[in-house]
Amino acid sequence: MQDIADKLGLSKGTVSLVLSGKAKGSRVSEETCRKVKQMAAEMNYQPNEIARSLSTGKSMSIGVVITDISNEFFGNLTFHIQEQAKKYGYTVITSNTNESPEEFYDAVTTLLNKQVDGIILVPVDEGQEVLLKIMKRNLPVVQVDRYYPDIKANYIIIDNYKVSRDVIEVLIRKGLQRIAVVCYDINLNALTDRRQGYIDALDRHGLLDPALIKNINYENQEEEIKRAIIDLKNNPDKVDAIFFCSRRVFITGVKYMHREGIKIPEEMEVVCFDEIDSFSITNMPITYIKQPIRKMGEKAVDILMEQMSGIDEIKECVFEAEIEYSI
């Protein structure tokens, strides 16, 4: 900035006002602003973000910690978080945890070391201490998709239990009785609520069969989903439908249904907890649960910004999901 000021015969303060976007409303003329910006471009000026953060106390960045970047849901969620953060002038640093508490700890520690101004995170099983670590630093934080019920902190979720119960009721009203569920065996409310909604709906009608509940280990999911599909195919009492508790489980499950020659929906119907882009180009009728991903991402950023501005009120947001059909 001093070099630019010297070349133009201006004060460093004037150059600083222009390059920081604060010249509007000051005594700096539009012509001077134009000359400063032109000279900055010619001299390949780039702001020193580290120095700026030291002077302002803000890095103008937020951290986003998700569990599976390859999952379309989390990819879309991150996109909407980034787009909303831009409106506030913030950049986003994204980390992936693979549902691992160790990687969760490392991701958050890295973000704290980078002096981010706030964190939006998707909790993992046994990660409560990591959230408490953020809160002890008085750093704004928002949980999204899941939350730790024993910690009083901001969260944004959908009503997983209600929509899961409702979609099973839809299948029962169609006359389907032997309904299975394939779900990650992870002790977090998003997944346990989906499983419980399924259980309660079937139990209410006297249709619950524990043998049709297939809990999948995340780390060995490919093989376990394959085994679950084969078990359901070979069940002595025909299975009418399968409720897949996440899109990744659905994609893998349907792959093995095709390999096993199971016709959808003639032999078994399927339900996916989430929308997948390829639904629009497939001829396979699918019942799916559509989550308000954009609203969730935007609201997470809005709450984080409120926290940064000094609003201490804890926000517990529960959105409704919708039951949709691909055909």
N, C-alpha and C positions, 0 to 999 in steps of 0.2 A: 504493500500500500504506500510505503514511503517513496518507493521508486516511481510509482504512478503519479504521486503528488509532485515530486521533483520535476518530472517531465512536463507536467501541465501547469506548474507554477501555482499549485493549490496547497492547502493545508492537509495534513494526513487525516485530520478530523472530518474534513469535507468528503474526502475519498471514502472514508469509513462509513459515513452516513449513506452514501450512494450505494456502495457494494453490499451493505447490510439491509438495503431496502427501506431505510428510515428517512430518506431525503424528502419524501412527500410530506407537505405541510411545514417544511423548514424553509429557510431563505435560499436554499440551493436552487438555481434556475434549471429549467428543463434542458437548456443547451449545455450547461455544465454536467448534468447527469449523463447526457448523450456522449460527451467527450470522455468522461471517466470510464463508462462502460466500453466504449470503443478502444481506449487505450488498454484497459484490462484484458480485452480479448486479444489485442495485438501482442501483449506481453505474456499471454497464456497464464493469467492470474487464476489461482485456485485458492479458496479460503482454507485456512488451517483449522480444521474442525476441533482438533485437540486444544489449540489455544483458545478458540471460541468457547468451548465448553468450560474451560478454566475461568474465563471471564464472566460467563453468564450463569454458570452452575447447571447448565443443561447440555446434554449431548444431542438433543433433537432426534433421538432414536429410541425405539422400543423393541423389546425382545418378544418373539413368538416361539413357544415350545410346543410341538405337536408330536404325536406318537408314531405316525406312519405317513411319510410324505408321498409314498406311492399310492396311498388310498385316495381315490378321487374326492371323497368327502373332505378330507383334510387339505388337499390341494385347493379346492374351491374356497374353503373357509379361510385359508391363508391369503388367497387372492383378494377376497373382500375386505379382510383386515388391512392389507396393504393399500388398497384403493381408498379406504376411509382414513387411514393414517396420513396419506398424502394431503388430504383436505386440511389437515391440521399442521402441515409442514413437517411431518415426521417421516423418517425412513424406518424400515423394518429389518431386523436381523432374525432369521429363522433357524431353528435347530430341530433335530429329529431324535427321538428317544428309543424307538423300537420296543415300546412298552417295558423298558428296562429301568429299574430304580437307580442303578448305577449311572446309566447314560443320562437319566433325568437330572441327577445331581450334577454331573459334569456340564450339561448344557446350561443349567441355571447359574452355576459358578462362573462359567465363561461370560455369560451376559452381565453378571454383576461386576466382573472385572473390567468389562467394556464400558461401564458406567451408563448403562441404558437408563432411561427416565421412568420406565415402567415395563411390566411383563404381562403378557397374555399367555396362559398355559393350559394344556390338556393334561390333567393329572394322570399319574400311573399308579398302579397298586403299590402300596407301602412307600409312598412318596410324601407323606405328611410332613416329615421333618424339613424337606426342601421348601415347601410352602411357608413353613414357620420361619425358616432362615430369611426368606424374602421379606416377610412381614416385620421381623425384628429390625430390619434396616429401614423400616418406614417407607419402603418402596411400593408405589401403587401396583396392585396385581389383580387380575381378573381370571377366574377359572372358566373354561368354556367346554361344553359338551358333557363334562362330568364335574363332580366336586367332592370335597372331603366334608361329610356332614358334621364331623366333630370339631371342625375349625370354622370360626365365624369370619368368613371372607366373601368377597364378591363372586358371584357365579352366574352363568347363562347356560341354561339347559332347555331341553324339550321335555314334555311329560311322556317319558318313555313307557311307563307302566300303562297309562290310559290308552295310548294309541296301539300298543301291543295287544292289550286285552280286546280292544275294539276290532282289530283286524282278525283275530281268531273268532270272534263272534260273527263276523262277516262270513267266514268259511263255514261255520256251523250252520248258519241260516241257509247256506247253499246245499246243505245236506251232507257235508263232509264230517266225518267223525274221527277217523284215525289220522290225527295231525301230529307230526313230529316237529322238533325244534333242534337246530344246530347252532350253537352259540359258544363264543369264547368263554373259557373257565377263568375269568378275571374278576376279582372281588372289587368291582367299581359299580356305582349305582346305575350308570347308563345301561350296562349289560345285565346286571342282576335284576333291574326293574323290567327290562324287556322279557327276560325269562319268567319272572314272577307274573307278569301280565298274562303270558301264555298259560301258565299253570292255573291261575285262578279262573280264567275263562273256561278252560276245559273241565276243571274240577266242579265248577258251578253246574255243568250239564252232566256230570257223572261220566265224563269221557277221558279223564286223565289216565295215561299209561306211562309210568316211569321209564319203561324200556324205550320209549320214543324220545326221551330227552338225551341229546348227545352233546356233552360238554367237551370242548376242544381246547387243547393246550396251544397257546399262541406260538411257542417256539417250534413246535412240530406239527403245525396246522395242516400242511399239505397231506401228509400221510394219515393224520387222524380224521380229516374230512373225508378222504377217500374211503377209509374204513367205515365211517359212519354211513355213507351212502350205500355201500355194499350191504351193511347190516340191515338198513331199512328196506332195501330191495328184497332181501332174503327173509324178511320178517314173515312168520307163518300166517299172520293176519295182515291182509293188504293195507299198505299205508296210503292214505288219500292225498296228503299234502305235506309239504315241508316249509317251515318258517325259518328263514335264515336271518340271524340277528345282526348281521352287518353286510355291507356290500362285498367286502373281500371274501367272506365266508360264502356268500351267494355265488360269486363268480367261480370259485374253486369247486363248490358243490355242484353247480349246473354242469361244469366241465365233466365231472365224474358221472353225473346222471346220464349224459350223452354217451360216455364211454361204456356204461353199463346197459345201454340200450333202453333206458327209461324214457318213455314218450311223455312230453309235457305239452298240454295238460291232460292228455287222454288217460295216462296211467297215474300220474301224480301232478297235482298243482303245486306252484311255488309262490312264496311271498318273500320279497327282499326288503330289509329295513334300510331303505335309502333309494334314491333315484340314480340310475346309471345312464350316461349319454347314449349308449348303444341300444337302449330300449326303443328309441325312435326308428331304428332300422331293422329290428328283428320282427319276425312274424309270430313270435312266441308270446301268448297272452300271459302277462305277469301282473300280479297284485303287488304294489310297492308302497312304502311309506315315504312321503316327501317331507324333508325337513326344511325349515326356513333358514337356509345356510347364510344367505346374504344378510338377513336381519340379525342373525347371531353374531356374525363378524363385525358388522357396523356397530351394533350395540356394545360389543366388547370394547371397541376403541372409544366410543363415547363415554362409557363408564370410566375407562382408564384416564381419559382427559379430565373428567370431573374430579377424579382423585388427585390428579396432578395440580389442579387449581385450588386444592385445599378442602374439597367437600369430603367429609369423613363418613357419610352415611353408607352403610353396607347395602348393596343392591343384590337381591336374589330374584333373578328373572327366569320365568318358566314360560316357554312358548309352546303353542300347540302345533302338532304335525298333522299332515293330511293323508288319507288313504286314497291312492290313485290307481289307475289301470293303464297298462301300456297299449292296449288295443280296445 
